[in-house]
Amino acid sequence: MLNEDFIIKGRKLTAEEWGSRLLLVAINLPIAIITFYTLNFNSSTFFFQFIFGIVTAFLAFFAIIMTFKEYKYSLLTLHFYNNQLKILYKNKILKDVTLKDIKLLHFFNLSEKKDKMCRPFLDIYDHNNIIIIHIQLNFRDYNQLKTYLTPYPININDEVIHNYSDIKK
């Protein structure tokens, strides 16, 4: 088996992704605040203004929550060495697992259309079918990880949709 170190860091958001999320918040949050501030309880449009304010506030908070959730993935690191896997969060060890304890690597992406591609995720399962970790990967790390773990007796379930013309390096 391989004895060299192999490190995968969680995928960081690109500037375009940060910009789109911040733009969504910057547009929807002020609209929601203004809508609630200008509500007139005696107006016939109160119900529609209230619903509009709720929807725009929901969109803004949804964008904020998703941004922080994806930021959490960027702080994870997988460190493979000497038949061991260390899972680190902010450079502190969360879990130390031997590769013998890993039953399945499940690679997938969340694209519902075959022609649309999004970045792959990885779920690592133990022998009790409990998820050890769920992490979003870059395509480069996805390919390297599959190549690195091929010699090991680990089941690999690969459901990633490939559209190589869209891959950005």
Secondary structure, DSSP 4 states (H G I P E B T S, - for coil): ---S-EEEEPPPPPHHHHHHHHHHHHHHHHHHHHHHHT--TTSTTHHHHHHHHHHHHHHHHHHHHHHHHHHHHHTEEEEEETTEEEEEETTEEEEEEEGGGEEEEEEE---SSTT-----EEEEEETTS-EEEEEE--HHHHHHHHHHHTTSS-EEEEE----GGG---
